Amino acid sequence: MKAQRADHPMDFREGLLFERGARGRVGYVLEASDLESEALPALPAELVRQDIPGMPELSEIDVIRHFTRLSRWNYCIDHGLYPLGSCTMKYNPRLHELVARRPRMALAHPYQPEALSQGCLRLIHELEQFLARITGMDTLTLQPSAGAQGELTGMMIIRACLTQRGDPRSKVLIPDSAHGTNPSSAHLCNYQVVEIKSGADGRLHLEDLKARLGRDVAALMLTNPNTLGIFEQNIAEICALVHDAGGLVYCDGANMNALLGISRPGDMGCDVMHLNLHKTFTTPHGGGGPGSGPVAVKEFLRPFLPVPRVVKEGGRYRLAEEFPESIGRVRSFYGNFGMLVRAYAYILSMGAAGLKRVSENAVLNANYIKAGLRSVYQLAYDIDSMHEVIFTDQRQLKFGVKTLDIAKRLMDYGFHPPTIYFPLIAPGALMIEPTETEPRAELDRFIAAMKAIAAEAETDPELVQSAPRTTPVKRLDETRAARQPILRWTPD
Ligand SMILES: *Cc1c(COP(=O)(O)O)cnc(C)c1O
């Protein structure tokens, strides 16, 4: 298998339009005007230009091709594998996009009267029920706009519940492998974050948990499968321990695409969890939004869910606000409705059997990459992987080649790099999540490229260290824009 794509998805040899023009080329020829010239107000002569200096003259196809080629500089899932671990960059079937863009969905206005919004409200209500069944939880809110906002909403619900019991408590336990949003959300909710070390196998251990548990612990925030792509095996005992200590269990469900139809966080004993519709349930993402982070809860937490809530009465749907214990509104209107439409269409088009195959294939694909690369890259944890796998640069370091070099070199091979240096507990991490939507041939191409880079690291480390070589800009100073931002444009 040749590692370099024959069809490298990006051709960066694109000049400026100004270099391309040729005298006399035209895009459009306008008909001569048949308006009387006296009908137009006379313009001052100095405002009427006969000529625009330096303006390139181009044909229509010159312009179309230029911008089409530039548009291809954006790597996207439609080009090829996008193995960003934890982000679940999978292919989103066009069908769901079409459904979401139907005018009756896309043009529905949030201020439309309830009588004219029955279809939209029904969709929200039914999606809540689908997601409750998929997660094993009892009810949920679709309002939060991201996983992180879902976490915050979930923590607010936990605080509201414990406050009602008479003691909101002060601490939240979070394993060291967690996504950075977990401690942020707990902190924003005024909890003190206590980190728990993962065991040598990447899992949370009962002994470590017991040592931290006490009457001051409000909740454990746990990701399952965790960000190392490893299933937390002791999850039932973990939940029982936290409950015995009077705390609640929050499950970060961002990795739900490994569990669909196979196991349910609700059955494991979790009390609150969020989902990322833009990861597991098709919404194109990666440009910073829009997203959707529904929060599912067990029955006893229902009173605290945000308002408004869609209720069904006598075959009609209504937006209800009358929940006195609710944490209130977390977002305008009722969430990113377009994302809800996509998720609804996705669940219906996949069906229960299809959703289960999603997770089986997500896990199979990650393990296929693991098997294909373990002879050349060091596994961070050599135990059963779920939907993502983590290698490190340990074997390449002795040739002076680091994770960053490997990631940059992948771009020369026509692939988007994986997530790097996360999770923090795996030094030099290369976190690869192929997702269920990749065909085997694409996985083989990726494996071949990674192997070729490992060989280059041994024989020609400078080549890898100086990557990328095929892109218009090479290595950027990745922190300068944050440290020395230029926020004002001054003409020179
Ligand atoms: C993506 C992710 C989040 C945060 O979700 P956003 O929608 O990006 O806010 C939280 N936890 C994990 C494990 C994730 O992968």
The ligand as a Tripos MOL2 file, in Angstrom:
@<TRIPOS>MOLECULE
LIG
   15    15     1     0     0
SMALL
NO_CHARGES

@<TRIPOS>ATOM
      1 C1        -15.7710   17.1970   23.6050 C.3       1 LIG1
      2 C2        -15.7460   16.7850   25.0050 C.ar      1 LIG1
      3 C3        -16.2890   17.6100   26.0120 C.ar      1 LIG1
      4 C4        -16.7860   19.0170   25.7680 C.3       1 LIG1
      5 O1        -17.7790   19.1120   24.8090 O.3       1 LIG1
      6 P1        -17.9760   20.4530   23.9670 P.3       1 LIG1
      7 O2        -19.2160   20.1830   23.1850 O.co2     1 LIG1
      8 O3        -16.7600   20.6180   23.1240 O.co2     1 LIG1
      9 O4        -18.1450   21.5820   24.9220 O.co2     1 LIG1
     10 C5        -16.3080   17.1170   27.2930 C.ar      1 LIG1
     11 N1        -15.7960   15.9240   27.5980 N.ar      1 LIG1
     12 C6        -15.2580   15.1170   26.6580 C.ar      1 LIG1
     13 C7        -14.7180   13.7680   27.0630 C.3       1 LIG1
     14 C8        -15.2130   15.5100   25.3290 C.ar      1 LIG1
     15 O5        -14.6570   14.7090   24.4100 O.3       1 LIG1
@<TRIPOS>BOND
     1     1     2 1
     2     2     3 ar
     3     2    14 ar
     4     3     4 1
     5     3    10 ar
     6     4     5 1
     7     5     6 1
     8     6     7 2
     9     6     8 1
    10     6     9 1
    11    10    11 ar
    12    11    12 ar
    13    12    13 1
    14    12    14 ar
    15    14    15 1
@<TRIPOS>SUBSTRUCTURE
     1 LIG1         1 GROUP 0 **** ****
